């Protein structure tokens, strides 16, 4: 694979800015400097990074006594946005000549500083650009440059090397106005994983269905509960008025209870009277026993009547349907006044503080699971994969030891604490289970990889506004990262965000704009 340097000195294609900068510089030179045949000297182009900032600068060759206006583009690497204030110093040093410094105190446009350099000494000098901005100090050492005696000498030095073959232009002004970022490819430890279909569900003790204990009619106990509403353990959600037998109604049960209560009181009084008479030897023991037995039967009938009526809430309201746990209502398949049968589901309460990811690993991958330490899955609508990390935001519930004879898979369950509210229960996902083993390798963010006609590609920065399309061969996936087996080398700078925009710039350059807006 052909390699290209990115720093410090990278020639690139000539575009409108280079022509304008060079024309401005030559206009400041004397007639003798602008005479002679041949074309104008190539613009000098550098791309340089520090931990805080990126510099992309273009300027015409330096000529002693002549003006060269720099177009210095500074980008904050913290957010890949332009530097909008500060000062920039251009420093020429070395070459057995005094140090020369040229300053500009503000950008000409957001991110673009245009210091004018008029060097005095000729020969090889060391060039540096120093940025001082609020919260940002960045010194860019660009190495040696030549300061020529005149323009003809600069032209005679020969043209800069040609543009990179297959180069894609994507201007700084476009990078700054899109969601754009770079990442330097470096070796890192990558977690091995296996892919498996999975289902998101409530935990074993975090879900409960409230069913109708008998046929009847559901009635509201105040306001009828709604889907998604939070409930607490013991809260009465509704009342169930049972369907009574033929000829039986609430009034009849109340009358039966009143009669049982009267009979019980009479039997109790008679038993107490017989006890006093027996003490006076006025009645026999048998008569006392009969009175006591009648009292017991009357009390049992009273208790049965009370229980029958209590099933209707004591006053005839109905059986209280209570929440068995704290949570939210995941299902409310009934409405106020609905007639239900015994066993019908009335409410489904779920405790969403912990959800379970139940994966089914194929038997071909089951042996790779040493001690699973996490899982990840993607959901439509979420910007990044959801990751479960054992000991941080979740735990391993268990790994099955028996292969399912039908699906030929092994169940693995992870618990996830404080899950995203957008995760729906019983949702099917494709999960990756981390096996517990790691290996070193190069990787890129998943967002950096584009499927281009069935070929996986990334875009690598060759210069500040120059990119190359690079096919890659991918290996394992670790969360939101892909291992790169072939196509990249350590130190390459890939487009981590904004790869689609770079692809569009390559496909339709006329739609992405021309030149710089200086």
C-alpha positions as CSV (number, residue, x, y, z in Angstrom):
1,X,0.0,0.0,0.0
2,X,1.3,3.4,-1.0
3,X,2.1,5.7,2.0
4,X,2.0,9.5,2.1
5,X,3.4,11.8,4.9
6,X,1.0,14.1,6.6
7,X,3.4,16.3,8.5
8,X,5.1,18.7,8.4
9,X,5.5,19.5,4.7
10,X,2.9,18.1,2.4
11,X,2.5,19.6,-1.1
12,X,-1.1,19.5,-2.6
13,X,-3.1,20.6,-5.6
14,X,-3.1,24.2,-6.6
15,X,-6.6,25.8,-6.1
16,X,-8.0,29.2,-6.0
17,X,-6.6,30.2,-2.7
18,X,-3.0,29.4,-3.6
19,X,-3.3,31.4,-6.8
20,X,-4.7,34.4,-5.0
21,X,-2.1,34.3,-2.2
22,X,0.7,34.0,-4.8
23,X,-0.7,36.8,-6.9
24,X,-0.9,39.1,-3.9
25,X,2.6,38.3,-2.9
26,X,4.0,38.9,-6.4
27,X,2.1,42.1,-6.7
28,X,4.3,43.5,-3.8
29,X,7.6,42.6,-5.5
30,X,9.6,45.0,-7.7
31,X,9.5,44.7,-11.5
32,X,12.9,43.0,-11.6
33,X,11.6,40.2,-9.4
34,X,8.6,39.6,-11.6
35,X,10.5,39.4,-14.9
36,X,11.6,36.3,-16.7
37,X,9.9,33.4,-18.3
38,X,8.2,30.4,-16.8
39,X,5.1,30.1,-14.6
40,X,4.6,31.2,-11.0
41,X,6.3,29.2,-8.2
42,X,4.2,26.6,-6.5
43,X,2.5,27.5,-3.2
44,X,3.9,26.0,-0.1
45,X,1.5,23.9,1.9
46,X,1.9,22.4,5.4
47,X,-0.3,20.4,7.7
48,X,0.8,20.1,11.4
49,X,-0.8,18.8,14.6
50,X,-0.1,19.5,18.2
51,X,-2.2,17.9,21.0
52,X,-4.4,21.0,21.1
53,X,-4.7,22.2,17.5
54,X,-4.3,21.5,13.8
55,X,-2.6,23.9,11.5
56,X,-3.2,23.9,7.7
57,X,-1.3,26.7,6.1
58,X,-0.6,27.9,2.5
59,X,1.7,30.6,1.4
60,X,3.8,31.6,-1.7
61,X,7.6,30.8,-1.6
62,X,9.4,33.2,0.7
63,X,11.5,35.9,-1.1
64,X,13.8,38.3,0.7
65,X,12.2,41.7,0.7
66,X,8.9,40.4,-0.8
67,X,5.6,40.0,0.9
68,X,4.1,36.6,1.4
69,X,0.6,36.5,3.0
70,X,0.0,33.2,4.8
71,X,-3.5,31.6,4.9
72,X,-3.2,29.8,8.3
73,X,-6.2,27.7,9.2
74,X,-6.4,26.7,12.9
75,X,-8.7,24.1,14.2
76,X,-9.3,23.2,17.9
77,X,-8.9,19.5,18.2
78,X,-11.2,19.4,21.3
79,X,-14.3,20.0,19.1
80,X,-12.9,20.4,15.5
81,X,-14.2,23.9,15.3
82,X,-12.3,27.0,14.0
83,X,-10.3,29.2,16.4
84,X,-12.2,32.5,16.3
85,X,-9.8,34.8,18.3
86,X,-6.2,35.1,19.3
87,X,-2.8,36.0,17.9
88,X,-0.6,34.2,15.5
89,X,3.2,34.7,15.2
90,X,5.2,33.5,12.2
91,X,8.8,32.9,13.4
92,X,11.8,32.5,11.1
93,X,15.0,31.5,12.9
94,X,18.3,29.8,12.4
95,X,20.5,29.9,9.3
96,X,23.1,32.2,11.1
97,X,20.6,35.1,10.8
98,X,18.6,37.0,13.4
99,X,15.2,35.6,14.4
100,X,12.4,37.3,12.5
101,X,8.8,37.5,13.9
102,X,5.6,38.5,12.1
103,X,2.3,38.8,14.1
104,X,-1.3,39.1,13.3
105,X,-3.7,39.9,16.2
106,X,-7.0,38.6,15.0
107,X,-8.3,36.2,12.4
108,X,-9.4,37.5,9.0
109,X,-12.4,35.0,9.2
110,X,-13.3,32.4,11.8
111,X,-10.4,30.0,11.9
112,X,-8.3,31.8,9.2
113,X,-5.3,34.0,10.2
114,X,-3.5,35.9,7.4
115,X,-0.1,37.2,8.7
116,X,2.1,39.0,6.1
117,X,5.7,37.9,6.1
118,X,8.5,40.0,4.7
119,X,11.8,38.1,5.3
120,X,15.1,39.9,5.3
121,X,17.7,37.1,5.4
122,X,18.1,34.6,2.6
123,X,19.0,30.9,2.9
124,X,17.6,28.0,4.9
125,X,15.5,29.1,7.9
126,X,13.4,27.3,10.4
127,X,9.7,28.1,10.2
128,X,7.2,28.0,13.2
129,X,3.7,29.3,13.7
130,X,2.7,30.1,17.3
131,X,-1.0,30.4,18.2
132,X,-2.1,32.1,21.4
133,X,-5.8,32.0,22.0
134,X,-8.1,31.9,25.1
135,X,-7.5,28.5,26.7
136,X,-5.2,27.4,23.8
137,X,-1.4,27.7,23.3
138,X,-0.1,25.8,20.3
139,X,3.4,26.0,18.7
140,X,3.7,24.4,15.2
141,X,7.3,23.6,14.2
142,X,7.2,23.2,10.4
143,X,10.9,22.6,9.8
144,X,13.3,24.2,7.3
145,X,12.1,26.5,4.5
146,X,14.1,28.4,1.9
147,X,14.1,32.1,1.6
148,X,15.1,33.0,-2.0
149,X,16.9,36.0,-3.2
150,X,14.3,36.8,-5.7
151,X,11.2,35.4,-7.4
152,X,13.2,34.0,-10.4
153,X,15.3,32.0,-8.0
154,X,12.2,30.6,-6.4
155,X,10.8,29.7,-9.8
156,X,14.1,28.1,-10.8
157,X,14.0,25.9,-7.7
158,X,11.5,23.8,-9.6
159,X,7.8,23.0,-8.9
160,X,6.6,21.4,-5.8
161,X,5.7,17.6,-6.2
162,X,2.4,17.0,-7.9
163,X,-0.9,16.2,-6.2
164,X,-1.5,12.8,-4.7
165,X,-3.3,10.5,-7.0
166,X,-6.9,10.0,-6.1
167,X,-6.9,13.0,-3.8
168,X,-10.3,14.2,-2.5
169,X,-10.6,17.9,-1.6
170,X,-12.7,18.8,1.4
171,X,-12.1,22.4,2.5
172,X,-11.7,23.6,6.1
173,X,-14.8,25.7,5.8
174,X,-16.7,22.6,5.0
175,X,-15.1,20.6,7.9
176,X,-15.9,23.4,10.3
177,X,-19.6,23.5,9.4
178,X,-20.3,19.7,9.6
179,X,-20.0,17.1,12.3
180,X,-16.4,16.3,11.6
181,X,-13.5,14.8,13.6
182,X,-10.3,12.9,13.0
183,X,-8.8,10.0,14.9
184,X,-5.2,8.9,14.9
185,X,-4.9,5.1,14.4
186,X,-3.0,3.5,17.2
187,X,-2.7,0.0,18.6
188,X,-5.0,-0.8,21.4
189,X,-6.3,-3.8,23.3
190,X,-9.5,-5.1,21.6
191,X,-12.0,-7.4,23.3
192,X,-12.9,-10.6,21.5
193,X,-16.6,-11.1,21.1
194,X,-19.2,-13.4,19.6
195,X,-22.4,-12.3,17.9
196,X,-25.8,-13.7,19.0
197,X,-29.5,-12.8,18.7
198,X,-30.9,-11.5,21.9
199,X,-34.1,-10.2,23.5
200,X,-34.5,-7.4,26.0
201,X,-36.8,-8.3,28.9
202,X,-37.6,-7.5,32.5
203,X,-35.7,-9.2,35.2
204,X,-37.0,-12.4,36.8
205,X,-38.4,-10.5,39.9
206,X,-39.0,-7.2,38.1
207,X,-42.2,-8.1,36.3
208,X,-45.7,-9.1,37.4
209,X,-49.1,-9.6,35.8
210,X,-52.3,-8.8,37.7
211,X,-55.0,-11.3,36.5
212,X,-58.7,-11.4,37.3
213,X,-59.3,-13.8,40.2
214,X,-62.9,-14.3,38.9
215,X,-65.2,-13.2,36.2
216,X,-66.6,-9.7,36.6
217,X,-66.4,-6.1,35.7
218,X,-63.3,-3.8,36.2
219,X,-64.2,-0.5,37.9
220,X,-61.9,2.5,38.5
221,X,-60.9,3.2,42.1
222,X,-60.8,7.0,41.5
223,X,-58.8,7.7,38.3
224,X,-58.2,4.7,36.1
225,X,-54.4,4.0,35.6
226,X,-52.8,4.7,32.2
227,X,-50.1,3.0,30.3
228,X,-46.6,4.1,31.4
229,X,-47.8,5.4,34.7
230,X,-45.5,4.8,37.8
231,X,-47.0,2.7,40.6
232,X,-45.9,1.7,44.0
233,X,-46.2,-1.7,45.8
234,X,-49.6,-2.1,47.4
235,X,-51.3,0.7,45.4
236,X,-54.9,-0.1,44.4
237,X,-55.0,0.1,40.6
238,X,-58.7,-0.8,40.2
239,X,-61.6,-2.8,41.6
240,X,-63.1,-6.0,40.2
241,X,-66.8,-6.5,40.8
242,X,-67.3,-10.2,40.6
243,X,-70.1,-11.7,38.4
244,X,-72.5,-13.2,41.0
245,X,-74.7,-16.3,40.6
246,X,-78.2,-16.2,39.2
247,X,-80.6,-14.4,41.6
248,X,-77.8,-13.1,43.7
249,X,-76.9,-9.4,44.0
250,X,-75.2,-7.1,46.5
251,X,-78.4,-6.3,48.3
252,X,-79.1,-10.0,48.9
253,X,-75.6,-10.5,50.3
254,X,-76.0,-7.6,52.6
255,X,-79.4,-9.0,53.8
256,X,-77.8,-12.4,54.3
257,X,-75.1,-10.8,56.4
258,X,-77.6,-8.9,58.6
259,X,-79.6,-12.1,59.2
260,X,-76.4,-14.0,60.0
261,X,-75.4,-11.3,62.4
262,X,-78.8,-11.4,64.2
263,X,-78.8,-15.2,64.4
264,X,-75.2,-15.1,65.8
265,X,-76.1,-12.6,68.4
266,X,-79.2,-14.6,69.5
267,X,-77.2,-17.9,69.6
268,X,-74.5,-16.2,71.7
269,X,-77.1,-14.8,74.1
270,X,-78.8,-18.2,74.4
271,X,-75.5,-20.0,75.1
272,X,-74.6,-17.5,77.8
273,X,-78.0,-17.9,79.4
274,X,-77.7,-21.7,79.3
275,X,-74.3,-21.4,81.0
276,X,-75.8,-19.4,83.9
277,X,-78.7,-21.9,84.3
278,X,-76.4,-24.8,84.3
279,X,-74.4,-23.3,87.1
280,X,-77.7,-23.1,89.1
281,X,-78.3,-26.7,88.1
282,X,-81.5,-25.6,86.4
283,X,-80.7,-27.2,83.0
284,X,-78.7,-30.3,82.1
285,X,-75.3,-30.5,80.6
286,X,-76.7,-31.7,77.3
287,X,-78.9,-28.6,77.0
288,X,-75.8,-26.4,77.6
289,X,-73.8,-28.3,74.9
290,X,-76.6,-27.9,72.4
291,X,-76.7,-24.1,73.0
292,X,-73.0,-23.8,72.6
293,X,-73.0,-25.8,69.4
294,X,-75.8,-23.6,68.0
295,X,-73.7,-20.6,68.9
296,X,-70.7,-22.0,67.0
297,X,-72.8,-22.7,63.9
298,X,-74.2,-19.1,64.0
299,X,-70.8,-17.6,64.3
300,X,-69.5,-19.6,61.3
301,X,-72.5,-18.5,59.2
302,X,-71.8,-14.9,60.1
303,X,-68.1,-15.2,59.1
304,X,-69.0,-16.8,55.8
305,X,-71.5,-14.0,55.0
306,X,-68.9,-11.4,55.9
307,X,-66.3,-13.1,53.6
308,X,-68.8,-13.2,50.7
309,X,-69.5,-9.5,51.0
310,X,-65.9,-8.6,51.6
311,X,-65.0,-10.0,48.2
312,X,-66.9,-6.9,46.9
313,X,-64.8,-4.5,48.9
314,X,-66.8,-4.6,52.1
315,X,-69.3,-2.0,50.9
316,X,-69.9,-3.6,47.5
317,X,-67.1,-1.7,45.6
318,X,-65.3,-4.8,44.4
319,X,-62.1,-6.8,44.9
320,X,-59.1,-4.5,45.2
321,X,-56.5,-5.1,42.4
322,X,-53.1,-4.0,44.0
323,X,-49.7,-3.5,42.4
324,X,-47.3,-6.3,43.6
325,X,-44.2,-4.2,43.1
326,X,-42.8,-0.7,42.4
327,X,-42.5,0.0,38.7
328,X,-44.4,1.3,35.7
329,X,-47.4,0.0,33.8
330,X,-46.1,-1.8,30.7
331,X,-49.5,-3.1,29.6
332,X,-53.1,-2.0,30.5
333,X,-55.2,-4.2,28.2
334,X,-58.5,-3.3,29.9
335,X,-60.6,-0.2,30.3
336,X,-62.9,1.1,33.0
337,X,-66.1,-0.9,32.9
338,X,-64.7,-3.8,30.9
339,X,-66.1,-7.3,31.5
340,X,-63.4,-9.9,32.1
341,X,-63.1,-13.6,32.6
342,X,-61.2,-15.4,35.3
343,X,-57.5,-15.4,34.5
344,X,-57.6,-12.5,32.1
345,X,-54.5,-10.2,32.3
346,X,-55.6,-6.8,33.7
347,X,-52.3,-5.0,34.3
348,X,-48.6,-5.7,33.7
349,X,-46.2,-3.9,36.0
350,X,-42.5,-3.8,35.2
351,X,-39.6,-2.5,37.4
352,X,-37.3,-0.9,34.7
353,X,-34.5,-0.1,37.1
354,X,-32.9,-3.3,35.8
355,X,-33.5,-5.0,32.5
356,X,-32.1,-8.3,31.2
357,X,-30.5,-9.0,27.9
358,X,-31.0,-12.7,27.1
359,X,-28.8,-13.8,24.3
360,X,-28.7,-17.2,22.5
361,X,-25.1,-18.1,21.5
362,X,-24.8,-20.7,18.7
363,X,-23.2,-23.9,19.8
364,X,-20.3,-23.2,17.4
365,X,-19.4,-20.2,19.5
366,X,-20.3,-21.5,22.9
367,X,-16.8,-22.8,23.6
368,X,-15.3,-19.3,23.1
369,X,-17.1,-18.0,26.1
370,X,-14.6,-18.1,28.9
371,X,-16.0,-15.6,31.4
372,X,-18.2,-13.1,29.6
373,X,-17.6,-9.7,31.0
374,X,-20.0,-7.5,28.9
375,X,-22.2,-7.2,26.0
376,X,-23.2,-4.5,23.4
377,X,-26.1,-4.1,21.0
378,X,-27.5,-1.4,18.7
379,X,-31.0,0.0,18.6
380,X,-32.6,2.2,15.9
381,X,-32.8,5.8,17.1
382,X,-29.7,5.6,19.4
383,X,-26.6,7.3,18.3
384,X,-24.2,4.8,19.8
385,X,-24.4,1.1,20.7
386,X,-25.6,0.3,24.2
387,X,-22.9,-1.4,26.2
388,X,-23.3,-3.5,29.3
389,X,-20.1,-3.6,31.4
390,X,-20.0,-6.1,34.3
391,X,-19.2,-4.3,37.5
392,X,-20.1,-0.9,36.1
393,X,-23.6,-0.6,34.7
394,X,-24.5,-4.3,34.8
395,X,-23.7,-7.8,35.8
396,X,-23.6,-11.3,34.4
397,X,-26.7,-13.2,35.6
398,X,-25.7,-16.5,34.2
399,X,-24.5,-18.7,31.4
400,X,-26.4,-21.8,30.5
401,X,-24.8,-25.3,30.6
402,X,-27.2,-27.1,28.3
403,X,-27.6,-26.5,24.5
404,X,-31.2,-26.0,23.5
405,X,-32.1,-29.0,21.3
406,X,-34.3,-26.9,19.0
407,X,-32.3,-23.7,18.5
408,X,-28.9,-25.4,19.1
409,X,-27.9,-22.4,21.2
410,X,-26.7,-21.6,24.7
411,X,-28.5,-19.0,26.8
412,X,-26.5,-16.1,28.3
413,X,-28.1,-13.4,30.4
414,X,-26.7,-10.0,31.4
415,X,-28.5,-7.5,33.7
416,X,-28.4,-3.8,32.8
417,X,-28.9,-1.2,35.5
418,X,-30.5,2.2,34.7
419,X,-31.3,1.4,31.1
420,X,-32.1,4.1,28.5
421,X,-35.8,4.9,28.7
422,X,-36.1,4.4,24.9
423,X,-35.4,0.6,25.2
424,X,-38.6,-1.3,24.8
425,X,-39.2,-4.6,26.5
426,X,-39.3,-7.8,24.4
427,X,-37.3,-6.0,21.7
428,X,-35.1,-8.3,19.5
429,X,-31.6,-7.1,18.9
430,X,-28.3,-8.5,17.5
431,X,-25.9,-8.5,20.4
432,X,-22.1,-9.0,20.8
433,X,-21.0,-10.8,23.9
434,X,-17.4,-10.1,25.0
435,X,-15.7,-13.4,25.8
436,X,-13.3,-12.1,28.4
437,X,-10.2,-12.3,26.2
438,X,-8.4,-9.4,24.5
439,X,-5.8,-9.0,21.8
440,X,-3.8,-6.0,20.5
441,X,-4.7,-4.5,17.1
442,X,-5.5,-1.4,15.1
443,X,-9.0,-0.1,15.2
444,X,-11.3,2.7,14.0
445,X,-14.7,3.9,15.1
446,X,-17.6,2.2,13.4
447,X,-18.7,5.6,12.1
448,X,-15.5,5.9,10.2
449,X,-16.3,2.8,8.0
450,X,-18.4,3.3,4.9
451,X,-20.0,0.6,2.8
452,X,-19.1,1.7,-0.7
453,X,-20.7,-0.6,-3.1
454,X,-20.1,-3.7,-0.9
455,X,-16.5,-2.6,-0.1
456,X,-15.6,-1.3,3.3
457,X,-13.6,1.9,3.1
458,X,-12.3,4.7,5.3
459,X,-11.1,8.2,4.4
460,X,-7.6,9.1,5.5
461,X,-6.4,12.7,5.8
462,X,-3.3,13.3,3.6
463,X,-3.2,17.0,4.2
464,X,-5.4,19.6,5.9
465,X,-7.9,19.6,3.0
466,X,-6.8,16.4,1.2
467,X,-8.2,12.9,1.8
468,X,-7.8,9.5,0.2
469,X,-10.3,6.7,0.0
470,X,-8.7,3.6,1.5
471,X,-10.3,0.1,1.3
472,X,-9.9,-1.9,4.6
473,X,-10.3,-5.4,5.8
474,X,-12.0,-5.6,9.1
475,X,-11.7,-8.1,12.0
476,X,-13.5,-8.3,15.3
477,X,-15.9,-5.6,16.6
478,X,-15.4,-4.2,20.0
479,X,-18.4,-2.1,21.0
480,X,-18.5,0.9,18.6
481,X,-15.1,0.0,17.1
482,X,-13.9,-2.2,14.3
483,X,-10.5,-3.9,14.2
484,X,-8.6,-3.1,11.0
485,X,-6.7,-6.1,9.7
486,X,-5.4,-4.6,6.5
487,X,-5.4,-1.1,4.8
488,X,-4.2,1.2,7.6
489,X,-1.0,1.8,9.6
490,X,-0.4,3.3,13.0
491,X,-0.3,7.1,12.7
492,X,-2.8,7.4,9.9
493,X,-5.5,10.0,10.6
494,X,-8.9,8.7,9.6
495,X,-12.2,10.6,9.4
496,X,-14.0,9.4,12.5
497,X,-17.0,11.7,12.0
498,X,-18.1,13.1,8.7
499,X,-17.0,10.3,6.5
500,X,-20.3,10.5,4.5
501,X,-19.6,14.2,3.7
502,X,-16.1,13.4,2.5
503,X,-17.6,10.7,0.3
504,X,-20.1,13.1,-1.1
505,X,-17.3,15.6,-1.8
506,X,-15.5,12.8,-3.8
507,X,-18.7,11.9,-5.7
508,X,-20.0,15.4,-6.4
509,X,-17.2,17.9,-5.9
510,X,-19.3,20.6,-7.6
511,X,-21.9,20.2,-4.8
512,X,-19.4,20.7,-2.1
513,X,-18.1,24.2,-3.2
514,X,-15.0,25.5,-4.8
515,X,-12.1,27.3,-3.3
516,X,-11.9,29.3,-0.1
517,X,-14.2,32.1,1.1
518,X,-11.5,34.5,2.3
